[in-house]
Amino acid sequence: MNKLTSLLELQNLTAGYGQTPVLFDVNMIVNQGDMVGLLGRNGVGKTTLLRSIIGLNKLSKGNLIFDNKNITKTPTYKRSRYGIAYIPQGREIIPYLSVLDNLKLGFSAAGKSRKRIPSEIFEFFPMLKEHLSRQGGLLSGGQQQQLAIARGLMCNPKIMLLDEPTEGIQPSIVQEIEDTLRRINQEKGITVIVVEQKIDFVRQLAKKFFIMDKGAIVSQGMTPELTDTLVNRYLTV
């Protein structure tokens, strides 16, 4: 059996906005190659946790270890170059730029000046090849989400952080996104953390889960251990 290698470790991570704390002593270990679902009701700190990992929220306490490096005080742009890709809620596609130019923004996140899009991007997202000259804002919500994920792949990341990737997207595209994320994880070995409200999506996609409540991790385990009791206790409204 292969030995598990820790890729991301959160040690007593505490963070918030201004003087308002949101995360309280969060501890989490994510191993290389994990496919993780991060669950919790609205407002419990899931987005803040992802933003803290990429460096958009300053920590007030704790340490962040990534790929055997302490990145607690490392700026966001360097974290991207170390191999952390963040696909935020709402996708944040630049609407007036073409699909091609939106993709090229991924190169800048990696600190590279490459101009050629790797062919594997279009293997994962064939739809994008048909719309390279189209403005990003003219794509459907599902297409924009695929573009956002593809843009994150452009920096050849070691880990991808996705915040609500299925929000507002029709079921057929949700299935495509699920299948593509699974391929990215299996074929490229990229570790994935997905914040998601859809329990079934997490159960089908993730190998491991973490549940947050009131800014802390309250439960974790392998996905078959995500019981209806846990769902009813921490996730139902």
C-alpha positions, 0 to 999 in steps of 0.5 A: 500500500502506498504511503500517504504524503501530506500536501496541505496542512492547516495547523490551528488556523484562525482568520476572519475579516477585520476584527471579526473572526470567522475561523477558529483553530482549524486543523486539516491534513490533505494528502497528495492526490486526495479528492476532498469535499468541504461541506457545511451550511451557509456562513460557517466559514468554508469560503473564508477557509479557501481564501485563507489557503490561497492568501486572500485572508490574513491569518491571525493565528496558526500555520499553513504548510504546503508541499513541505513549505511554511507559506503562512506569510507567503503572498498570494501570487507566490502561492499560485506559483507554488501550485495552488489554483483557486476557482472562486464562487461566481467564477470571476471570468473577465466578461469582455476578454475572449475565452483565449485571453481568459485562459492566458490569465492562468499563465500570469498566475503561474509567473509564465509568459507562455502563449500556447494553450496546452492541448490537454486543456481542450481534451478536458474541455473540448467546448472551449476550443469552439469558443476561443474568440468569444467573449467570456461574458457571452458564455453560459454559466456552465461554460463559464465554470468550465472556463474558470476550471480550465484557467486554473489548470493553466498554471499546472497546479498541485492542488485546486480549490473550487468554491461552489462549482455547481452553483446555478448550473444545469444538471447535464453540465454538473455531470460534465464538471464532475466527470472532468474533475475526476479525470483531472484528479486521476490522470494528472494527480492534482489534489482537489478540494471542493466546497459544495452544497450538493451532498450527492455531488460530494458523495459521488465525487469526493473520496474524503470529506470535512464538515464545518460548523461555526468556523471549525471542523466538526467531522471528517472521514472517508466519503462512505462515512458521510451518513444521513445522521451527519447530514441531518445534524450539520447540513440540513437547513 
